[in-house]
Amino acid sequence: MNSAPHLSCFFAVCAETCPPGYVYYNDDTTCQKCYYTGCTCKNVQNCNGCLDGYFMNRYLCSPCPDRCLACTNTTCTSCKKGYTGATCDTYICANRNCLCESPWECDSCIGGYYDAFTNCTYQCNPNCSSCLDNATCESCKPGMYGADCSNVCSKGCKNTVCNKTDGSCSCKMSFTGNTCDQCNSGWYGPSCNLRCSVGCNSTQDCNQTDGSCMCSEYFMGVRCDQCKDCRYGISCENVCSSGCNTTCNQSDGTCSCMKNFTADLCNECMTGMYGESCELTCSRGCNGKCNRTDGKCTCLKQYTGVLCDECTPG
């Protein structure tokens, strides 16, 4: 919460009151801003009334129409200089480029024009929102900067707004640098909107133009966005089954199976087979499948032995 400066005091008695929109803090010598925009308050968290340019809308304050100084609901009771009407959208001035208090005067110019002495007949540089003359801009239109507002703010600037003098700005999430013209760590591309691959070596960023990088252990490709052969998963940490006929799908490990293998990942032997390569045949004495590693199984009634390959005596 922002605080106003200490009030000036004389023999511990405050000589000033808090400005509109602020309220005394605990020690009655500092002012703290009301929590809700446009409100006056008796303590920071409430809203007792509205500042000029706002009106009470239920329990909080909403802004008046653009050219109002004060309003009741959305009806203006006082307009900015040069305007009149219920919503202050009617010009008083005879010359619409002027701001005035009476129709035939020209006290100052609206944005985009200059020289009140000539009734604001001169237009500012197209990139200026206000100017002293055609070559000297006081403020630039959004997205522009420089003495004559001819420079374009970086696309990395938040809301495309930058400092008029040097183009510095607050950056969008994926940009960095004083003028937000570089990709932040982990991003690349003309608009810094592409993520570097998770396969890029963590000690080095990817190239900001094309995303190329040095690969981590299990990745390959220019952008390290592919798993090496026989690997799959988000981090390529999983090994494809030895039962795959070729390499497996890099997302989920599925593949076409070699002879005697089955299941989506080809990691099981077909019924009746066992061994590391499913090359061995289970004993005909097994009651169903046998153990893939050693061929052990549950025996049919007339068979016995570890592998059910012996007849039951009798």
Secondary structure, DSSP 8 states (H G I E B T S, - for coil): --EEEE--EETTEESS---TTEEE-TTSSEEEE-SSTTEE-SSTT---EE-TTEEEETTEEEE--TTEEEEETTEEEEE-TTEESTTS-EE-SSSTTEE-SSTT---EE-TTEE-GGGTT-EE--TTEEEEEETTEEEEE-TTEESTTS-EE--TTBGGG---TTT----B-TTEESTTS-EE-TTEESTTS-EE--TTB-TTS---TTT----B-TTEESTTS-EE-TTEESTTS-EE--TTBSS---TTT----B-TTEESTTS-EE-TTEESTTS-EE--TTBSS---TTT----B-TTEESTTS-EE---
